[in-house]
Amino acid sequence: MEISNLLKMDGNIVLGIINEKLRLECDTIDDLVSRYELDSEELNNKMAELGYRYDPITNQFR
């Protein structure tokens, strides 16, 4: 899977992939967007459309 195409996918799939990357590979959301060259605003908007917000304490979208 091309990570660059991630934000074009279905939001529920994106949620699962992003939370997995946060859990296994990245310590913060900033680390994630930097490592995978994602647009932070676009990612947050996509998750907000589904009703999710990033929780820095658990390091996941909830």
N, C-alpha and C positions, 0 to 999 in steps of 0.2 A: 504494500500500500504506500502510495506517495503521501507523505505527511502534508505536503503543500496543498493537496486537494481536500484535506480534512474538513475545513470549514464549509465546503460545498455539499457535504454529506448530510443525511438525515440527522436532526438534532439529538435524537436519543442515542444514535450510534456514536456521535461526537462526544456526548456526555460520558459514555462508557470508556471510550479510548482515552479521553483527557484525564479522567479520574484514575485510570490504570497507570498512565504515564506519571501522574503526580504521586501515586502511591509507590511505584517501583523505581522511577528514574530521577525525578525532580523534587527538590526540597521546597520550592516555592513556585508560585504562578509566574513570577518574573524569570526564573530559571527555565521554565517550560517554554514560554514565548520566545525567549532568547535562543534556546537550544534548537527549537524547531522552526524558527523564523516565522512565527505567527503574529498576526496583528492582534494586539491585546484588546483593543476596543471592539473589533469584530468578534472575537471569541466571547467576550463578556456580553455583548449584545445578543449573540446566538443563544447563549445559556439563559439570559434573562427572558428571552421569548418563551422558553420552556418553563420558566419560573424558578430557575436555579441561580444562586449567587455563590461566589467563591468564599469559602470559610478558611481563613489562614490558620486557625487553630487545628483543624483536622486536615488541612491541605487538600481540600476537595471541593467540588461544587455540590451544594446541598440545596 
